[in-house]
Amino acid sequence: MPPTVIDLRRSDDARDVIHRAVQALAEGWCVGFPTENEYVVAGCLRHDRAVERLSASAAARVGEPALALAMRGAEESYDWAPGIGPAGRRLLRRCWPGPVAAIVAGDHPDSLVGRLSAPARGAVVGGGNVRLRAPGHPLLGECLKMLAGPVGIAEPPAPGGVPASAADLLAAAPGVALVIDDGPTRYGQPPTTVSIDAEGIRVVRPGIVSEETLRRLSSLMVLFVCTGNTCRSPMAEALFRTMVAERLSCRPDEVEDRGMVVASAGLSAWGGGRASAGAVEAMAEVGADLTAHESQPVTENLVRQADVILTMTAAHRAAILQQFPEAAGRVSMLSPERQDVLDPIGGPLPTYRRCAQQIQRYLAARIDTLAGPVPRA
């Protein structure tokens, strides 16, 4: 029986397509889905016949799992791979959903892998590892929200490298029962596959996302927040970057290459504003450069990506938590004693100096926690 093909672009209501795909998956059939980079085949791992069909469609990779586990997001991945370290967690939180596949240890005693049936476990574990993916196309993500059981993904081989269209998928994986056609994929390239372990992150197979981008996405990000992002938070950013550079025996502009991103933003900031003249002068006196600073507002994306968010006042912290309550565990006042940092805006240079000294004192009290066990020069 030939597979049913549904053109998502011509559908009156995408919800009908989602429900149809969910029903097929729940009944043990395999469904072809578009992702941002390729078409894949998905199946519910509770059905052994789906596991068998998926495995028959998957590209053969020596020493790797036949199938990937489909994730809704980074948080779900910790249930399947509890041993993912901080750098790996940062990477997955920032790049998922997206075209990055993660190979991680699948033998952790608390992993949900142990609850799978023997056929499913044999298909998703290879070389002691599991492969995790959270594709960025919303259709598969919506289906995953409605399914109770785990879903496996097969990545069929294709003459062009990956199935970049529904027609490519039908040729590469004829065993699917249903294919959702959303036209050619955006990239038409394989995902970047990374190995995540206690030693860090390394690229196993290059793909869409570059190694440089992955390095940045896995870095520790510290974000300083004030009101306008022209005085206090830029000074905190510049001072902290200088302190970290001293610990790493590098220049301040090389800190990011060493695994730490330092940034600042303002709750009421306009994009592209310069640092105040007093802040620039006060920083120059201590060897920090603010001449190239451009203000930016606090955004949802910044808050989501930041690992540590340090505010200049209690009011700043409260404002962030009111707008982004999910960031509660990552937002603190800069002062360990919860003292507000002096606002020097409009004041003379001595006021900026006092503000800088206050910030420097608070940073010195936090540097061991923020910068980690970095050996001094």
C-alpha positions as CSV (number, residue, x, y, z in Angstrom):
1,M,0.0,0.0,0.0
2,P,1.6,3.3,-1.0
3,P,2.2,5.9,1.7
4,T,-0.2,8.8,2.2
5,V,1.4,12.2,1.5
6,I,-0.1,15.3,3.1
7,D,1.0,18.7,1.8
8,L,1.2,20.8,4.9
9,R,1.3,24.0,2.8
10,R,-2.1,23.3,1.4
11,S,-3.7,22.2,4.7
12,D,-6.5,24.4,6.0
13,D,-5.5,23.7,9.6
14,A,-2.1,22.3,10.7
15,R,-3.8,20.9,13.8
16,D,-5.6,18.3,11.7
17,V,-2.2,17.2,10.2
18,I,-0.7,17.0,13.7
19,H,-3.6,14.8,15.0
20,R,-3.3,12.5,12.0
21,A,0.4,12.1,12.4
22,V,0.0,11.5,16.2
23,Q,-2.6,8.8,15.5
24,A,-0.4,7.1,13.0
25,L,2.5,7.1,15.5
26,A,0.4,5.9,18.4
27,E,-0.8,2.9,16.2
28,G,2.8,1.9,15.5
29,W,3.2,3.3,12.0
30,C,6.2,5.2,10.8
31,V,5.8,8.9,9.7
32,G,8.0,11.1,7.6
33,F,8.5,14.5,9.0
34,P,10.3,17.6,7.7
35,T,13.0,19.2,9.8
36,E,14.9,22.4,9.2
37,N,17.7,20.5,7.5
38,E,16.3,17.1,6.2
39,Y,13.4,14.8,6.2
40,V,13.4,12.1,8.8
41,V,11.3,9.1,9.7
42,A,9.8,8.9,13.2
43,G,8.1,6.0,15.1
44,C,6.9,5.3,18.6
45,L,9.4,3.1,20.3
46,R,6.7,1.3,22.3
47,H,5.9,-0.7,19.1
48,D,8.5,-3.3,18.1
49,R,7.2,-3.2,14.5
50,A,7.9,0.6,14.4
51,V,11.4,0.0,15.7
52,E,12.0,-2.6,13.0
53,R,10.8,-0.3,10.3
54,L,12.8,2.6,11.6
55,S,16.0,0.6,11.8
56,A,15.5,-0.5,8.2
57,S,15.3,3.1,7.1
58,A,18.3,4.4,9.1
59,A,21.7,5.3,7.7
60,A,24.3,2.8,8.9
61,R,27.0,4.4,11.1
62,V,29.7,2.2,12.6
63,G,29.8,2.3,16.4
64,E,26.8,4.6,16.7
65,P,23.1,4.0,17.5
66,A,20.9,3.1,14.6
67,L,18.2,5.5,15.7
68,A,18.1,8.9,17.5
69,L,15.8,9.7,20.4
70,A,13.5,12.6,19.6
71,M,13.6,15.3,22.3
72,R,11.2,18.1,23.0
73,G,14.0,20.2,24.4
74,A,17.1,20.2,26.5
75,E,15.3,19.5,29.8
76,E,14.0,16.2,28.5
77,S,17.5,15.1,27.5
78,Y,18.6,14.9,31.1
79,D,16.2,12.1,31.7
80,W,17.8,10.0,29.0
81,A,21.4,11.1,29.7
82,P,21.7,12.3,33.3
83,G,25.5,12.5,33.1
84,I,25.6,15.4,30.7
85,G,28.0,18.0,32.1
86,P,27.6,21.8,32.4
87,A,29.1,22.6,29.0
88,G,26.8,20.0,27.3
89,R,23.8,21.3,29.1
90,R,24.6,24.9,28.1
91,L,25.0,23.8,24.4
92,L,21.7,21.9,24.3
93,R,19.8,24.6,26.1
94,R,21.0,27.2,23.5
95,C,20.9,25.2,20.3
96,W,17.8,23.1,20.7
97,P,15.4,22.9,18.9
98,G,17.9,23.0,16.0
99,P,20.2,21.1,13.7
100,V,22.5,19.6,16.3
101,A,22.6,15.9,17.2
102,A,24.2,14.9,20.5
103,I,25.9,11.6,21.1
104,V,26.0,10.9,24.9
105,A,26.6,8.0,27.2
106,G,23.5,5.8,27.4
107,D,24.5,3.6,30.3
108,H,23.8,5.9,33.2
109,P,21.9,3.9,35.9
110,D,19.2,6.6,36.1
111,S,18.7,6.9,32.4
112,L,15.2,6.1,31.0
113,V,17.0,4.0,28.4
114,G,16.8,1.1,30.8
115,R,13.1,1.2,30.7
116,L,12.9,0.6,26.9
117,S,12.0,-2.8,25.5
118,A,15.0,-4.9,24.3
119,P,14.4,-4.2,20.6
120,A,14.1,-0.5,21.2
121,R,17.1,-0.4,23.5
122,G,19.1,-2.3,20.9
123,A,18.2,0.3,18.2
124,V,18.9,3.5,20.2
125,V,22.1,2.3,22.0
126,G,25.3,1.8,20.0
127,G,28.8,1.6,21.4
128,G,27.3,2.4,24.8
129,N,25.9,5.7,23.6
130,V,22.6,7.2,22.6
131,R,22.0,9.9,19.9
132,L,19.6,12.7,20.8
133,R,17.9,15.2,18.5
134,A,15.4,18.0,18.9
135,P,14.6,19.1,15.3
136,G,13.6,22.7,14.9
137,H,10.6,22.3,12.6
138,P,7.5,22.9,14.8
139,L,5.4,20.0,13.4
140,L,7.4,17.2,15.0
141,G,7.7,19.2,18.2
142,E,3.9,19.5,18.5
143,C,3.4,15.8,17.8
144,L,5.9,14.9,20.6
145,K,3.9,17.0,23.1
146,M,0.9,14.8,22.4
147,L,2.6,11.4,22.6
148,A,3.1,9.6,25.8
149,G,5.8,7.2,24.7
150,P,9.3,7.8,23.4
151,V,9.8,8.5,19.7
152,G,12.8,7.3,17.6
153,I,14.1,9.0,14.6
154,A,15.7,7.4,11.6
155,E,17.9,9.5,9.3
156,P,17.7,7.8,5.9
157,P,20.7,8.1,3.5
158,A,20.1,9.8,0.2
159,P,22.1,10.3,-3.0
160,G,22.5,14.0,-2.2
161,G,23.6,13.4,1.4
162,V,20.2,13.9,3.1
163,P,16.6,13.7,2.0
164,A,15.9,17.3,1.4
165,S,12.3,16.9,0.2
166,A,9.4,14.6,0.7
167,A,10.2,12.9,-2.7
168,D,13.7,12.2,-1.5
169,L,12.4,10.6,1.7
170,L,9.9,8.5,-0.2
171,A,12.8,7.2,-2.4
172,A,15.0,6.6,0.6
173,A,12.5,5.1,3.1
174,P,9.6,3.4,1.2
175,G,8.3,1.8,4.4
176,V,6.6,4.9,5.8
177,A,2.9,5.0,6.1
178,L,2.5,8.8,6.1
179,V,4.7,11.6,4.9
180,I,4.1,15.3,5.8
181,D,5.3,17.4,2.9
182,D,6.4,21.0,3.7
183,G,8.5,21.6,0.6
184,P,12.3,21.6,0.4
185,T,14.1,21.9,3.7
186,R,15.7,25.2,4.6
187,Y,19.3,23.9,4.6
188,G,19.4,20.5,2.9
189,Q,22.4,19.5,4.9
190,P,23.0,17.0,7.7
191,P,22.9,18.2,11.3
192,T,26.2,18.8,13.1
193,T,26.8,15.8,15.3
194,V,28.7,16.3,18.6
195,S,30.0,14.0,21.2
196,I,29.3,15.2,24.8
197,D,31.2,13.6,27.7
198,A,33.0,14.6,30.9
199,E,36.0,15.9,28.8
200,G,33.8,18.4,27.0
201,I,32.3,18.6,23.5
202,R,33.9,17.6,20.1
203,V,32.5,17.5,16.6
204,V,32.0,13.9,15.4
205,R,30.5,14.9,12.0
206,P,30.5,18.4,10.6
207,G,27.2,19.8,9.6
208,I,25.2,23.1,9.5
209,V,26.5,24.5,12.8
210,S,30.2,25.4,12.8
211,E,32.6,24.3,15.4
212,E,33.2,28.0,16.3
213,T,29.5,28.5,16.9
214,L,29.3,25.4,19.0
215,R,32.2,26.6,21.1
216,R,30.4,29.8,21.8
217,L,27.1,28.1,22.5
218,S,28.8,25.8,25.1
219,S,30.6,28.7,26.8
220,L,29.7,30.0,30.3
221,M,27.7,33.3,29.8
222,V,27.6,35.9,32.5
223,L,25.2,38.8,31.9
224,F,25.2,42.0,33.9
225,V,22.0,44.1,34.0
226,C,21.2,47.7,34.9
227,T,18.7,50.2,33.7
228,G,20.1,51.9,30.5
229,N,23.2,49.8,29.9
230,T,25.4,52.9,29.6
231,C,27.0,53.1,33.1
232,R,26.9,50.3,35.7
233,S,26.4,47.1,33.7
234,P,29.0,48.1,31.0
235,M,31.5,48.9,33.8
236,A,30.7,45.5,35.5
237,E,31.1,43.8,32.1
238,A,34.5,45.5,31.4
239,L,35.9,44.9,34.9
240,F,34.8,41.3,35.0
241,R,36.3,40.6,31.6
242,T,39.6,42.1,32.7
243,M,39.6,40.1,35.9
244,V,38.9,36.8,34.0
245,A,41.6,37.7,31.4
246,E,44.1,38.1,34.2
247,R,43.3,34.7,35.6
248,L,43.6,33.1,32.2
249,S,46.8,35.0,31.3
250,C,45.2,36.3,28.1
251,R,43.9,39.6,26.7
252,P,40.4,40.7,27.5
253,D,39.4,40.2,23.9
254,E,40.5,36.6,24.1
255,V,38.3,35.6,27.0
256,E,35.5,34.3,24.8
257,D,37.9,32.0,23.0
258,R,38.7,30.5,26.4
259,G,35.1,29.5,27.1
260,M,33.5,32.5,28.7
261,V,31.1,35.0,27.2
262,V,30.6,38.3,29.2
263,A,27.8,40.6,28.3
264,S,25.6,43.4,29.6
265,A,22.2,44.8,29.0
266,G,19.6,47.3,30.3
267,L,16.0,46.9,31.2
268,S,15.2,50.2,29.6
269,A,18.1,50.3,27.1
270,W,17.9,51.4,23.5
271,G,20.1,49.4,21.1
272,G,23.4,51.0,20.0
273,G,23.9,53.6,22.6
274,R,27.4,54.5,23.8
275,A,28.7,54.2,27.3
276,S,28.5,57.5,29.3
277,A,31.6,59.6,29.2
278,G,32.1,59.2,33.0
279,A,32.0,55.4,32.7
280,V,34.5,55.4,29.8
281,E,36.9,57.6,31.7
282,A,36.6,55.7,35.0
283,M,37.2,52.4,33.2
284,A,40.2,53.9,31.3
285,E,41.8,54.7,34.7
286,V,41.8,51.0,35.7
287,G,42.9,49.7,32.3
288,A,39.5,48.7,30.9
289,D,38.1,49.9,27.6
290,L,34.5,50.9,27.1
291,T,34.9,53.0,24.0
292,A,33.4,50.4,21.7
293,H,30.4,49.6,24.0
294,E,26.9,49.6,22.4
295,S,23.9,49.3,24.7
296,Q,21.3,46.6,24.2
297,P,18.0,45.8,25.9
298,V,17.3,42.8,28.0
299,T,15.6,40.3,25.7
300,E,14.0,36.9,26.1
301,N,16.8,35.4,24.1
302,L,19.5,37.0,26.3
303,V,17.9,35.8,29.4
304,R,17.4,32.3,28.0
305,Q,21.1,32.0,27.0
306,A,22.7,33.5,30.1
307,D,23.9,31.0,32.8
308,V,24.4,33.7,35.4
309,I,22.5,37.0,35.5
310,L,23.8,39.7,37.9
311,T,21.7,42.8,38.5
312,M,22.9,46.1,39.9
313,T,19.9,46.5,42.2
314,A,17.1,44.6,43.9
315,A,14.6,46.4,41.7
316,H,16.4,45.1,38.6
317,R,16.3,41.6,39.8
318,A,12.6,41.8,40.7
319,A,11.8,43.2,37.2
320,I,13.6,40.3,35.5
321,L,11.9,37.7,37.6
322,Q,8.5,39.3,36.9
323,Q,9.0,39.1,33.2
324,F,11.1,35.9,33.1
325,P,10.1,33.8,36.2
326,E,11.7,30.7,34.6
327,A,15.2,32.4,35.1
328,A,14.8,32.5,38.9
329,G,17.7,30.1,39.6
330,R,20.1,32.1,37.5
331,V,19.4,35.7,38.6
332,S,21.1,37.3,41.6
333,M,22.2,40.8,42.7
334,L,25.8,41.6,42.0
335,S,26.4,42.4,45.7
336,P,26.7,39.2,47.8
337,E,25.2,41.3,50.6
338,R,22.3,42.4,48.4
339,Q,23.3,46.0,48.4
340,D,22.3,48.2,45.5
341,V,25.1,49.5,43.3
342,L,25.3,53.3,43.2
343,D,23.8,54.9,40.1
344,P,26.4,57.5,38.8
345,I,24.3,58.7,35.8
346,G,24.6,62.5,35.5
347,G,27.2,62.7,38.3
348,P,30.8,63.9,38.2
349,L,33.8,61.6,37.6
350,P,34.4,60.9,41.3
351,T,30.9,59.4,41.5
352,Y,31.7,57.1,38.6
353,R,34.9,56.1,40.4
354,R,33.1,55.2,43.6
355,C,30.6,53.2,41.5
356,A,33.5,51.4,39.8
357,Q,35.1,50.6,43.1
358,Q,31.9,49.3,44.5
359,I,31.4,47.0,41.4
360,Q,35.0,45.9,41.6
361,R,34.7,45.0,45.3
362,Y,31.5,42.9,44.6
363,L,33.2,41.1,41.6
364,A,36.2,40.3,43.7
365,A,33.9,38.6,46.2
366,R,32.2,36.6,43.5
367,I,35.1,35.8,41.1
368,D,36.0,32.4,42.4
369,T,32.4,31.2,41.9
370,L,31.8,32.9,38.6
371,A,35.1,32.2,36.9
372,G,35.5,28.7,38.4
373,P,38.8,27.0,39.3
374,V,40.9,28.8,36.7
375,P,44.6,28.7,37.6
376,R,46.2,32.1,38.1
377,A,49.2,33.1,36.0
